Amino acid sequence: MKEQALFCDGTASYVSPPEPAENERVTLRFRTAKDDVDSVRLVTRVGGYEMELEDTRGGFDYYTISWRLNEERFHYCFEIRSGEEVCFYNRCGVSKEVVEFYDFVIAPGFSTPDWAKGAVMYQIYTDRFYNGDKSNDVESNEYFYIGGYSRKVTDWNKYPDTMGVREFYGGDLKGVMDKLDYLQELGVEVLYFNPLFVSPSNHKYDIQDYDYIDPHYGVILEDGGEVLPEGVTDNSKASKYQKRTTDRRNLEASNQLFIQLVEELHRRGMKIILDGVFNHCGSFNKWMDRERIYESQDDYDKGAYVSPDSPYRSYFRFYKEEPENWPYNHNYDGWWGHDTLPKLNYEDSVKLENYILYIGRKWVSPPYNVDGWRLDVAADLGRSNEYNHQFWKKFRVAVKDANPDALILAEHYGDPSEWLRGDEWDTVMNYDAFMEPVTWFLTGMEKHSDEAREELSGNADNFVGSISHHMSNMLTPSLQVAMNELSNHDHSRFLTRTNHMVGRVEKLGPQAAEAYVNPAVMREAVVIQMTWTGAPTVYYGDEAGVCGFTDPDNRRTYPWGNEDKEMLSFHKEMIRIHKEHKALRTGSLNMLSWAENMLAYGRFLQEEQIIVIINNRSELTEVTVPVWRAEVPAKCRMRRLIYSYTKGYTTEYEEYLVDDGELVVNMGAHSALVLETIAEER
């Protein structure tokens, strides 16, 4: 039996329709070599069923079976027989036995938005992107937070402070609007913003008011009041900050500016995803008001910290509930013990739950019309796993009822499968099934630069095993919209990982993050990112060569005027290639061959075949790739789309010959090659 020819996945070529409704009939397909097997059977949890030979083309036989689904998730694999030989095929490929853990799974009624499948996303950390409106900049001493005063940074190129939560460079929504031409020319289709709601930090994961965009990112119409004098740390006296963040005219104007941004993005055919921080809020939050920002404001109710009679009392869990603990009750539950991050008390407050579900609906509905949510620390919400699942089921119903085409994407580390059953999240930030395997393989570095593991560097067996295992934990519609990042605001910049320095900025200093980096390895990573299953997501500045150790050094400003022009143009080319080929959005993925520091895989859909070869070795290597496994004709020509090597990259036209289904190429050190079958030979 020619085991290498066996293939199936959950894409439209093998499951039709690919996102079936409950009780709908589906056609399942399976591929074998031509005239190679005696039978193919569909193996389900209730028995095995013969499949029929439907079609023969390109050296393959295709077997099919029609199956009516019900409301339950459908698990299946395949049994293949040839003479005395018997094997099984599951999500991880050929197996000698049925392994139910790796069964293919269809969740009837579950679908993810088509616009998000393979969409090119771009993550913006707003304060560090571009300052378009200097009148809304945070002032030095505007308020006091976590042991220090807010600080206005006047040097855009300054490295972030090691405790930089209170320092602001002035980036805002007007700045993003000013740079939309740049983002569109780059090829970006979706903007994902770190939190934009009112908050005292530059990261804004400590939300003060879920109903409004922060005027420091939006519009300050009504200004006034005073900053805090040196030595004064009481925010009840921070009258300038109070005016800016509680005056309804500023808040409404900021929301209006946001509406303009969304409308302009949609006019350009682009989408937008907001960051939803629903596990906890901030100590500045109007519901808690520990900082007494709202206490003296006439049109706000008293916060739970200020008064036991607050309408928000049930939103938080207080450890000391006797009346004498008020006003100013410090005894409340903080996320991971942080008193600046009060944990929201869902189990004891239906009112809170209903309000957050309202917020979930509000921003994806008119007039805001946001296209999706990224959910911060989503598995932490609530106090029990049981409640967590109950909440996300309700959240999905609320959001999808308001906007059926909205994406629900969760931050999650580890196995997400219990949330990805079709009734909670759509997908995840793809750490386990993308960022980590790619990072270990290409750099041998942990994603924070906290550890180097020589045994994982270039370890192709580990890469294929781990990425296949973790991808098998996700339904195909979830995989196709998964956020595939190389860097983000929580981890070191990928380019910095290429220098193999273990440590953080407080020990090594910011300059070390830029030393000895290898742009060729970064380009290899970008090639994988732009040709892998999922939504390739560029962290702002990665395309311009920005370096940085983990938080806060990874939050450097975008280097306008000082970009790495080659890295930027390379990103444009790879994004263009990604967008021009449907196979790279929703096609099948098949690992073709691998060895130490070497990967080759194919993406294919109908008549389109793309081959990707990665050589992470430091020397020239001849590679033989069995491209026939990606349905490339046995004898044909392929053309180069892009080739990256140590000294740069090229998109110049060059042809490669496929003979007897194999492609032989010479790959330079730290190189990446992307090819497509020439159309008339498909």
C-alpha positions as CSV (number, residue, x, y, z in Angstrom):
1,M,0.0,0.0,0.0
2,K,1.3,3.4,-0.9
3,E,0.7,5.0,2.5
4,Q,2.1,8.4,1.4
5,A,-0.8,8.8,-1.1
6,L,-3.4,8.5,1.6
7,F,-5.0,11.8,2.5
8,C,-8.0,13.5,3.9
9,D,-8.7,16.6,5.9
10,G,-11.7,18.7,6.9
11,T,-11.5,21.2,4.1
12,A,-14.1,21.7,1.4
13,S,-12.4,19.1,-0.9
14,Y,-13.0,16.4,1.6
15,V,-16.2,17.5,3.5
16,S,-19.0,18.9,1.4
17,P,-20.5,21.2,2.5
18,P,-17.6,22.1,4.7
19,E,-19.7,23.7,7.4
20,P,-22.9,21.6,7.4
21,A,-26.1,22.5,9.3
22,E,-27.7,20.2,11.9
23,N,-29.4,17.2,10.2
24,E,-27.8,18.0,6.9
25,R,-26.4,15.4,4.6
26,V,-22.7,15.6,3.9
27,T,-20.4,13.9,1.3
28,L,-17.1,12.7,2.8
29,R,-14.1,11.9,0.6
30,F,-10.9,10.0,1.0
31,R,-7.8,9.9,-1.3
32,T,-5.7,6.9,-2.2
33,A,-3.1,6.1,-4.9
34,K,-4.7,4.9,-8.2
35,D,-5.6,1.2,-8.2
36,D,-3.8,0.7,-4.9
37,V,-6.3,-0.4,-2.4
38,D,-9.1,-2.9,-2.1
39,S,-11.5,-1.0,0.1
40,V,-11.9,2.2,2.1
41,R,-14.4,2.3,5.0
42,L,-15.7,5.1,7.1
43,V,-15.2,4.2,10.7
44,T,-17.6,5.9,13.1
45,R,-18.4,5.4,16.8
46,V,-21.3,3.1,15.8
47,G,-19.6,1.0,13.1
48,G,-17.9,0.9,9.8
49,Y,-19.4,1.7,6.3
50,E,-18.0,0.9,2.8
51,M,-17.1,4.0,0.7
52,E,-17.5,4.0,-3.1
53,L,-14.8,4.8,-5.7
54,E,-16.2,8.0,-7.1
55,D,-13.4,9.5,-9.3
56,T,-9.9,8.9,-10.6
57,R,-7.6,11.8,-11.5
58,G,-4.0,12.7,-11.4
59,G,-2.8,9.4,-10.1
60,F,-5.3,9.2,-7.3
61,D,-8.5,7.4,-6.5
62,Y,-11.2,9.3,-4.6
63,Y,-13.7,7.4,-2.4
64,T,-16.9,8.9,-1.1
65,I,-19.8,8.3,1.2
66,S,-22.9,10.3,1.9
67,W,-23.8,10.7,5.6
68,R,-26.7,12.4,7.3
69,L,-25.7,14.3,10.4
70,N,-27.9,14.9,13.5
71,E,-27.4,17.5,16.1
72,E,-24.4,15.8,17.8
73,R,-20.8,16.2,16.9
74,F,-19.8,13.5,14.4
75,H,-16.5,11.6,14.9
76,Y,-14.9,9.5,12.2
77,C,-11.7,8.1,10.7
78,F,-11.0,5.8,7.8
79,E,-10.0,2.1,7.5
80,I,-8.0,1.3,4.3
81,R,-7.3,-2.3,3.2
82,S,-5.0,-3.7,0.5
83,G,-4.6,-7.4,0.5
84,E,-3.5,-8.4,4.0
85,E,-2.5,-4.8,4.9
86,V,-4.9,-2.7,7.0
87,C,-4.3,0.8,8.3
88,F,-6.3,3.7,9.6
89,Y,-6.3,7.4,8.8
90,N,-7.1,10.2,11.2
91,R,-6.3,13.9,11.8
92,C,-2.6,13.1,12.3
93,G,-2.3,10.8,9.3
94,V,-1.7,7.0,9.0
95,S,-2.1,4.9,12.1
96,K,-2.1,1.1,12.7
97,E,-5.1,1.4,15.0
98,V,-8.1,3.5,15.7
99,V,-7.0,6.4,17.9
100,E,-10.3,8.2,18.9
101,F,-8.5,11.2,20.2
102,Y,-7.4,12.1,16.7
103,D,-10.7,11.4,15.0
104,F,-12.0,13.9,12.4
105,V,-14.8,15.8,13.9
106,I,-17.7,17.7,12.4
107,A,-19.9,20.0,14.6
108,P,-23.2,20.4,12.8
109,G,-24.4,24.0,12.8
110,F,-20.9,25.4,13.6
111,S,-19.3,27.8,11.1
112,T,-16.8,30.6,11.2
113,P,-17.1,33.9,9.2
114,D,-15.8,33.4,5.6
115,W,-14.2,36.9,5.7
116,A,-11.9,35.7,8.5
117,K,-10.7,32.5,6.8
118,G,-7.1,33.1,6.0
119,A,-7.6,36.8,6.5
120,V,-4.4,39.0,6.9
121,M,-4.7,40.6,10.3
122,Y,-2.7,43.3,11.9
123,Q,-2.4,43.9,15.6
124,I,-2.2,47.5,16.8
125,Y,-1.0,48.6,20.2
126,T,-2.6,52.0,19.8
127,D,-0.3,54.2,22.0
128,R,2.8,53.0,20.1
129,F,1.5,53.2,16.5
130,Y,1.1,56.8,15.5
131,N,0.2,60.1,17.2
132,G,-2.4,61.8,15.0
133,D,-3.8,64.2,17.6
134,K,-1.5,65.8,20.1
135,S,-4.4,67.5,21.9
136,N,-5.5,64.2,23.5
137,D,-2.1,63.2,24.8
138,V,-1.9,62.0,28.4
139,E,-0.2,64.6,30.5
140,S,2.6,64.0,33.0
141,N,1.2,63.8,36.6
142,E,-2.4,63.6,35.2
143,Y,-3.0,60.8,37.7
144,F,-1.2,58.3,40.0
145,Y,-1.2,54.6,39.3
146,I,0.7,51.6,40.6
147,G,3.3,53.6,42.5
148,G,3.9,56.4,40.0
149,Y,2.5,59.3,38.0
150,S,1.4,59.1,34.4
151,R,4.1,60.4,32.1
152,K,4.0,61.9,28.7
153,V,6.9,60.7,26.5
154,T,8.1,63.4,24.1
155,D,10.8,61.3,22.3
156,W,8.9,58.9,20.0
157,N,12.1,56.8,19.7
158,K,12.7,56.3,23.4
159,Y,12.9,52.7,24.6
160,P,9.9,51.8,26.9
161,D,10.6,51.9,30.6
162,T,10.9,48.6,32.4
163,M,7.9,49.7,34.4
164,G,6.2,51.5,31.6
165,V,2.5,50.9,32.3
166,R,2.0,54.6,33.0
167,E,4.0,56.1,30.1
168,F,2.3,57.3,27.0
169,Y,3.8,58.1,23.6
170,G,0.5,59.6,22.2
171,G,-0.6,57.1,19.7
172,D,-4.4,57.3,19.0
173,L,-7.2,56.5,16.7
174,K,-6.6,59.6,14.6
175,G,-3.1,58.2,14.1
176,V,-4.5,54.9,12.8
177,M,-6.8,56.8,10.5
178,D,-3.8,58.8,9.1
179,K,-2.0,55.5,8.3
180,L,-4.9,53.5,6.7
181,D,-3.3,54.0,3.3
182,Y,-0.1,52.4,4.6
183,L,-2.0,49.5,6.1
184,Q,-4.0,48.9,2.9
185,E,-0.8,49.1,0.8
186,L,0.7,46.5,3.1
187,G,-2.2,44.2,2.3
188,V,-3.9,44.2,5.7
189,E,-7.5,43.0,5.7
190,V,-8.4,43.1,9.4
191,L,-7.2,45.4,12.3
192,Y,-7.1,43.9,15.7
193,F,-6.7,46.5,18.5
194,N,-5.5,46.0,22.0
195,P,-8.2,47.4,24.3
196,L,-9.5,50.9,23.4
197,F,-11.9,51.5,26.3
198,V,-11.3,54.1,29.0
199,S,-8.4,52.9,31.2
200,P,-5.4,54.4,33.1
201,S,-2.7,52.2,31.5
202,N,-1.2,52.2,28.0
203,H,-2.1,48.5,27.6
204,K,-5.7,49.1,28.8
205,Y,-6.4,45.6,30.2
206,D,-7.6,47.4,33.3
207,I,-10.8,48.9,32.0
208,Q,-12.5,51.9,33.6
209,D,-15.6,52.1,31.4
210,Y,-16.7,49.5,28.9
211,D,-19.2,51.9,27.3
212,Y,-16.7,54.3,25.8
213,I,-13.5,54.7,23.8
214,D,-10.8,56.3,25.9
215,P,-10.8,60.1,25.1
216,H,-6.9,59.9,25.2
217,Y,-7.3,57.7,22.1
218,G,-10.3,59.6,20.8
219,V,-11.4,63.2,21.3
220,I,-11.1,65.6,24.2
221,L,-13.6,68.4,23.6
222,E,-13.9,69.5,27.2
223,D,-10.6,69.9,28.9
224,G,-9.7,71.6,32.2
225,G,-8.8,70.8,35.8
226,E,-5.3,70.2,37.2
227,V,-2.7,67.6,37.1
228,L,-1.5,66.2,40.5
229,P,1.2,68.2,42.2
230,E,4.4,66.3,43.1
231,G,3.8,64.3,46.3
232,V,0.0,64.2,45.9
233,T,-1.1,60.6,45.1
234,D,-4.9,60.9,45.7
235,N,-6.7,60.6,42.4
236,S,-9.8,62.2,43.9
237,K,-7.8,65.4,43.3
238,A,-6.8,64.5,39.8
239,S,-9.3,66.9,38.3
240,K,-7.9,67.0,34.8
241,Y,-8.0,63.2,34.4
242,Q,-11.5,63.2,35.9
243,K,-12.7,65.9,33.4
244,R,-11.2,64.1,30.5
245,T,-12.4,60.6,31.2
246,T,-15.8,61.2,32.8
247,D,-17.3,64.2,30.9
248,R,-19.9,62.7,28.6
249,R,-19.1,65.1,25.8
250,N,-15.6,63.7,25.6
251,L,-16.8,60.1,25.8
252,E,-19.5,60.6,23.1
253,A,-17.1,62.4,20.8
254,S,-14.6,59.6,21.2
255,N,-17.3,57.0,20.3
256,Q,-18.2,59.1,17.3
257,L,-14.6,59.1,16.1
258,F,-14.5,55.4,16.5
259,I,-17.7,55.0,14.4
260,Q,-15.9,57.1,11.7
261,L,-12.9,54.8,11.9
262,V,-15.0,51.7,11.5
263,E,-17.0,53.2,8.6
264,E,-13.8,54.1,6.8
265,L,-12.4,50.6,7.4
266,H,-15.5,49.1,6.0
267,R,-15.5,51.5,3.0
268,R,-12.0,50.1,2.2
269,G,-13.2,46.5,2.5
270,M,-11.4,46.0,5.8
271,K,-12.6,44.6,9.2
272,I,-12.0,45.4,12.8
273,I,-11.7,43.3,16.0
274,L,-11.9,44.7,19.5
275,D,-10.3,43.3,22.6
276,G,-12.8,42.3,25.3
277,V,-11.5,42.1,28.9
278,F,-14.3,40.5,30.7
279,N,-12.6,38.4,33.4
280,H,-11.6,41.5,35.4
281,C,-11.8,45.3,35.2
282,G,-9.6,48.0,36.7
283,S,-9.5,49.7,40.1
284,F,-10.4,52.9,38.2
285,N,-13.6,51.3,36.9
286,K,-16.7,53.3,37.5
287,W,-18.4,50.2,39.1
288,M,-15.6,49.9,41.7
289,D,-14.1,53.4,41.9
290,R,-11.3,52.6,44.2
291,E,-9.5,55.7,42.9
292,R,-12.5,57.9,43.6
293,I,-12.6,59.2,40.1
294,Y,-16.4,59.1,40.0
295,E,-17.2,59.8,43.6
296,S,-17.8,63.5,43.2
297,Q,-19.4,63.3,39.7
298,D,-23.1,64.1,39.9
299,D,-24.2,61.9,37.0
300,Y,-22.5,58.7,38.1
301,D,-23.7,56.2,40.7
302,K,-21.4,55.4,43.7
303,G,-18.9,52.7,43.1
304,A,-18.8,49.5,45.2
305,Y,-15.6,50.5,46.9
306,V,-17.2,53.8,48.0
307,S,-20.6,52.6,49.2
308,P,-22.2,49.3,50.3
309,D,-25.4,50.6,48.7
310,S,-23.7,50.9,45.3
311,P,-25.8,49.4,42.5
312,Y,-22.6,47.6,41.5
313,R,-22.0,46.0,44.9
314,S,-22.7,42.5,43.5
315,Y,-20.3,42.9,40.6
316,F,-17.4,42.2,43.0
317,R,-16.6,39.8,45.7
318,F,-15.8,41.5,49.0
319,Y,-14.1,39.4,51.8
320,K,-15.3,41.7,54.6
321,E,-18.9,42.6,54.1
322,E,-19.8,44.2,57.4
323,P,-21.0,47.8,57.0
324,E,-18.1,49.2,59.0
325,N,-15.7,48.2,56.2
326,W,-17.2,51.1,54.1
327,P,-16.6,53.6,52.8
328,Y,-13.4,52.6,50.9
329,N,-13.6,48.8,51.4
330,H,-10.2,47.4,50.2
331,N,-11.1,43.8,50.9
332,Y,-12.1,42.5,47.5
333,D,-11.0,39.8,45.1
334,G,-8.4,40.8,42.6
335,W,-7.3,38.7,39.6
336,W,-4.1,36.8,40.6
337,G,-4.2,38.9,43.8
338,H,-3.8,42.3,41.9
339,D,-5.9,44.9,43.6
340,T,-5.7,47.1,40.5
341,L,-7.5,44.3,38.6
342,P,-10.7,43.5,40.5
343,K,-12.1,40.2,39.4
344,L,-15.7,40.3,38.1
345,N,-18.1,38.3,40.3
346,Y,-20.4,36.7,37.7
347,E,-21.7,33.8,39.7
348,D,-23.3,36.2,42.3
349,S,-24.6,38.8,39.9
350,V,-27.0,38.1,37.1
351,K,-27.1,41.9,36.6
352,L,-23.3,41.9,35.8
353,E,-23.6,38.9,33.5
354,N,-26.4,40.7,31.6
355,Y,-24.5,43.9,31.3
356,I,-21.4,42.2,29.9
357,L,-23.6,40.3,27.4
358,Y,-25.0,43.7,26.5
359,I,-21.5,45.1,25.9
360,G,-20.7,42.0,23.8
361,R,-23.8,42.9,21.6
362,K,-23.4,46.6,21.7
363,W,-20.1,47.0,19.9
364,V,-20.9,44.5,17.1
365,S,-24.2,46.3,16.5
366,P,-25.0,49.6,14.8
367,P,-23.8,52.3,14.9
368,Y,-20.4,50.7,15.9
369,N,-20.6,47.5,13.7
370,V,-17.4,46.0,14.9
371,D,-16.6,42.6,13.2
372,G,-15.5,40.6,16.2
373,W,-14.1,40.2,19.7
374,R,-10.7,38.9,20.9
375,L,-11.3,37.7,24.5
376,D,-8.6,38.3,27.0
377,V,-7.8,35.4,29.4
378,A,-11.0,33.9,28.4
379,A,-10.6,30.6,30.3
380,D,-10.2,32.5,33.6
381,L,-13.6,34.2,33.6
382,G,-15.8,33.2,36.5
383,R,-14.8,31.0,39.4
384,S,-15.5,27.6,38.0
385,N,-15.0,25.8,34.7
386,E,-18.7,25.0,34.7
387,Y,-19.8,28.6,34.9
388,N,-17.1,29.6,32.4
389,H,-18.6,27.4,29.8
390,Q,-22.1,28.6,30.6
391,F,-21.1,32.2,30.1
392,W,-19.3,31.7,26.8
393,K,-22.3,29.8,25.4
394,K,-24.5,32.8,26.3
395,F,-21.9,35.2,24.9
396,R,-21.9,33.4,21.6
397,V,-25.6,33.5,21.3
398,A,-25.7,37.2,22.2
399,V,-23.0,38.2,19.8
400,K,-24.0,36.0,16.9
401,D,-27.7,37.1,17.2
402,A,-26.6,40.7,17.0
403,N,-24.0,40.1,14.2
404,P,-24.0,36.6,12.7
405,D,-20.7,37.4,10.9
406,A,-18.8,38.5,14.0
407,L,-15.7,36.5,14.9
408,I,-15.2,35.3,18.5
409,L,-11.5,34.7,19.1
410,A,-10.1,33.8,22.5
411,E,-6.7,34.2,24.1
412,H,-5.9,30.7,25.3
413,Y,-2.8,28.7,26.2
414,G,-3.0,24.9,26.1
415,D,-5.7,22.6,24.7
416,P,-8.7,24.8,23.7
417,S,-10.9,21.9,22.5
418,E,-13.4,22.1,25.3
419,W,-14.3,25.6,24.2
420,L,-14.1,24.8,20.5
421,R,-17.0,22.4,20.3
422,G,-19.1,24.7,18.1
423,D,-21.1,26.5,20.8
424,E,-18.6,28.9,22.5
425,W,-15.6,30.4,20.8
426,D,-14.9,30.4,17.1
427,T,-11.1,30.0,17.5
428,V,-8.0,31.1,19.5
429,M,-4.8,33.0,19.3
430,N,-2.8,30.1,17.9
431,Y,0.1,29.7,20.4
432,D,0.2,25.9,20.6
433,A,-0.6,25.1,17.0
434,F,1.5,27.9,15.4
435,M,3.6,30.4,17.4
436,E,5.4,27.9,19.6
437,P,6.2,25.1,17.1
438,V,7.5,27.7,14.6
439,T,9.6,29.5,17.2
440,W,11.1,26.3,18.6
441,F,11.9,25.0,15.1
442,L,13.4,28.1,13.6
443,T,15.1,29.6,16.7
444,G,15.2,27.0,19.6
445,M,13.8,29.9,21.7
446,E,10.8,30.0,24.0
447,K,8.3,32.7,23.0
448,H,9.2,35.1,25.8
449,S,13.0,34.5,25.2
450,D,13.1,33.1,28.7
451,E,14.6,29.8,27.6
452,A,16.7,28.2,24.8
453,R,16.3,24.5,24.1
454,E,19.0,23.2,21.7
455,E,17.2,19.9,21.3
456,L,14.1,21.6,19.8
457,S,16.1,23.9,17.4
458,G,15.7,22.5,13.9
459,N,13.9,19.5,15.3
460,A,11.5,18.8,12.4
461,D,10.1,15.6,14.0
462,N,9.1,17.7,17.1
463,F,7.7,20.5,14.8
464,V,5.5,18.1,12.8
465,G,4.4,16.1,15.8
466,S,3.5,19.0,18.0
467,I,1.9,21.1,15.4
468,S,-0.2,18.2,14.1
469,H,-1.2,17.2,17.6
470,H,-2.3,20.7,18.5
471,M,-4.1,21.4,15.2
472,S,-6.0,18.2,15.8
473,N,-7.6,19.8,18.9
474,M,-9.4,22.3,16.6
475,L,-12.2,21.9,14.2
476,T,-11.4,22.9,10.6
477,P,-13.5,26.0,10.6
478,S,-11.6,27.1,13.8
479,L,-8.2,26.4,12.3
480,Q,-9.0,28.4,9.2
481,V,-9.6,31.6,11.2
482,A,-7.0,30.9,14.0
483,M,-4.8,34.0,14.7
484,N,-1.3,32.9,13.6
485,E,1.2,35.4,15.1
486,L,5.0,35.4,15.3
487,S,5.0,38.1,17.9
488,N,2.6,40.1,20.0
489,H,2.3,42.4,23.1
490,D,2.8,39.5,25.5
491,H,6.0,37.9,24.0
492,S,9.4,38.9,22.7
493,R,9.5,40.0,19.1
494,F,10.3,37.1,16.7
495,L,13.2,39.0,15.2
496,T,14.8,39.2,18.6
497,R,14.4,35.5,19.2
498,T,16.6,34.9,16.2
499,N,19.6,36.2,18.2
500,H,19.2,33.3,20.8
501,M,19.7,35.6,23.7
502,V,17.9,34.3,26.8
503,G,16.6,37.0,29.2
504,R,14.6,40.1,29.6
505,V,15.2,43.8,29.1
506,E,15.7,44.6,32.7
507,K,18.8,42.3,32.8
508,L,20.1,42.6,29.3
509,G,19.1,46.1,28.3
510,P,17.1,47.1,25.2
511,Q,20.1,47.2,22.8
512,A,20.7,43.5,23.3
513,A,17.3,42.8,21.7
514,E,18.7,44.2,18.4
515,A,22.1,42.6,18.5
516,Y,23.0,39.6,16.3
517,V,19.5,39.2,14.9
518,N,19.1,37.1,11.7
519,P,16.6,38.7,9.3
520,A,16.8,35.7,7.0
521,V,15.4,33.5,9.7
522,M,12.6,36.1,10.3
523,R,11.8,35.9,6.6
524,E,11.6,32.1,6.8
525,A,9.1,32.6,9.7
526,V,7.0,35.0,7.6
527,V,6.9,32.6,4.7
528,I,5.5,29.9,7.0
529,Q,3.1,32.4,8.6
530,M,1.7,33.5,5.2
531,T,1.4,30.0,3.8
532,W,0.0,28.1,6.8
533,T,-3.6,27.3,7.6
534,G,-5.2,30.2,9.5
535,A,-5.2,34.0,9.6
536,P,-1.7,35.3,9.4
537,T,-1.5,38.2,12.0
538,V,1.3,40.8,11.9
539,Y,2.1,42.5,15.1
540,Y,2.6,46.2,14.3
541,G,6.2,46.9,13.5
542,D,7.3,43.3,12.9
543,E,7.1,44.2,9.2
544,A,9.4,47.1,9.7
545,G,12.1,45.2,11.7
546,V,11.2,46.2,15.2
547,C,13.0,44.2,17.9
548,G,12.2,43.8,21.6
549,F,12.4,41.4,24.5
550,T,9.1,40.5,26.2
551,D,6.7,43.0,27.8
552,P,7.2,45.9,28.0
553,D,10.1,46.0,25.5
554,N,8.0,44.4,22.8
555,R,5.8,47.5,22.8
556,R,8.2,49.9,21.2
557,T,6.9,52.5,18.8
558,Y,6.5,52.0,15.1
559,P,9.7,53.4,13.5
560,W,8.1,55.8,11.0
561,G,10.9,56.9,8.6
562,N,13.3,54.4,10.0
563,E,11.8,51.1,8.8
564,D,13.8,48.2,7.6
565,K,12.8,48.7,4.0
566,E,13.7,45.2,2.9
567,M,11.7,43.5,5.7
568,L,8.8,45.8,4.9
569,S,8.8,45.0,1.1
570,F,9.2,41.3,1.9
571,H,6.1,41.4,4.0
572,K,4.2,43.1,1.2
573,E,5.2,40.4,-1.3
574,M,4.3,37.6,1.0
575,I,1.0,39.1,1.9
576,R,0.3,39.6,-1.8
577,I,1.1,36.0,-2.5
578,H,-1.1,34.8,0.4
579,K,-4.0,36.9,-0.9
580,E,-3.7,35.9,-4.5
581,H,-4.0,32.1,-3.9
582,K,-7.2,30.6,-2.6
583,A,-5.2,27.4,-1.6
584,L,-3.4,29.5,1.0
585,R,-6.7,30.6,2.6
586,T,-8.8,27.5,2.7
587,G,-6.9,24.8,0.9
588,S,-5.6,21.5,2.2
589,L,-2.2,21.3,4.1
590,N,0.0,18.3,3.7
591,M,3.5,17.9,5.2
592,L,5.5,16.4,2.3
593,S,9.0,15.8,3.8
594,W,11.1,16.9,6.7
595,A,14.5,16.4,8.2
596,E,16.8,18.3,10.6
597,N,16.3,22.1,10.0
598,M,14.3,21.2,6.8
599,L,10.5,21.4,6.1
600,A,8.5,21.0,2.9
601,Y,4.7,21.2,2.7
602,G,2.0,21.7,0.1
603,R,-1.2,23.8,0.1
604,F,-3.7,22.7,-2.6
605,L,-7.3,23.4,-3.6
606,Q,-8.9,22.1,-6.8
607,E,-6.5,23.1,-9.6
608,E,-4.1,25.1,-7.5
609,Q,-1.0,23.7,-5.9
610,I,1.5,25.7,-3.8
611,I,4.8,24.2,-2.5
612,V,6.8,25.7,0.4
613,I,10.3,24.6,1.3
614,I,12.2,25.9,4.3
615,N,15.9,25.3,4.8
616,N,16.9,26.5,8.3
617,R,20.4,25.1,8.0
618,S,23.5,27.4,7.8
619,E,24.7,25.7,4.6
620,L,23.5,25.0,1.0
621,T,21.4,21.9,0.8
622,E,19.9,19.8,-2.0
623,V,16.4,18.9,-1.2
624,T,14.1,16.3,-2.9
625,V,10.4,16.9,-2.3
626,P,7.6,14.4,-3.2
627,V,5.3,17.2,-4.5
628,W,2.9,14.6,-6.0
629,R,1.5,14.2,-2.5
630,A,0.2,17.8,-2.8
631,E,-1.5,16.8,-6.1
632,V,1.2,18.4,-8.3
633,P,1.2,16.6,-11.7
634,A,3.9,13.8,-12.0
635,K,5.6,15.7,-14.8
636,C,5.2,19.5,-15.0
637,R,6.8,22.8,-14.5
638,M,6.5,25.0,-11.4
639,R,7.2,28.7,-11.1
640,R,8.9,30.5,-8.3
641,L,6.7,33.0,-6.4
642,I,9.4,34.1,-4.0
643,Y,12.8,32.9,-2.7
644,S,14.3,34.3,0.5
645,Y,18.0,33.7,1.3
646,T,20.7,35.0,3.6
647,K,21.3,38.2,1.6
648,G,17.7,39.1,0.8
649,Y,15.0,37.8,-1.4
650,T,13.8,37.7,-5.1
651,T,10.5,37.4,-6.9
652,E,12.2,37.1,-10.3
653,Y,10.6,34.5,-12.6
654,E,12.2,31.1,-12.6
655,E,10.9,27.6,-13.5
656,Y,11.5,24.3,-11.8
657,L,10.9,20.9,-13.3
658,V,8.9,18.2,-11.6
659,D,9.9,14.7,-12.7
660,D,8.1,11.5,-11.6
661,G,6.3,13.5,-9.0
662,E,9.5,14.8,-7.4
663,L,11.1,18.2,-7.2
664,V,14.9,18.6,-6.6
665,V,16.1,22.0,-5.6
666,N,19.2,23.6,-4.1
667,M,18.3,25.7,-1.1
668,G,20.8,28.3,0.2
669,A,21.4,28.8,3.9
670,H,18.4,30.0,5.9
671,S,16.3,30.1,2.8
672,A,12.6,29.7,2.0
673,L,11.1,29.0,-1.4
674,V,7.4,29.2,-2.5
675,L,6.4,27.7,-5.8
676,E,3.2,27.2,-7.8
677,T,2.3,24.8,-10.6
678,I,2.2,26.6,-13.9
679,A,-1.5,26.9,-14.8
680,E,-1.6,25.2,-18.2
681,E,0.0,22.1,-16.7
682,R,-2.4,21.7,-13.8
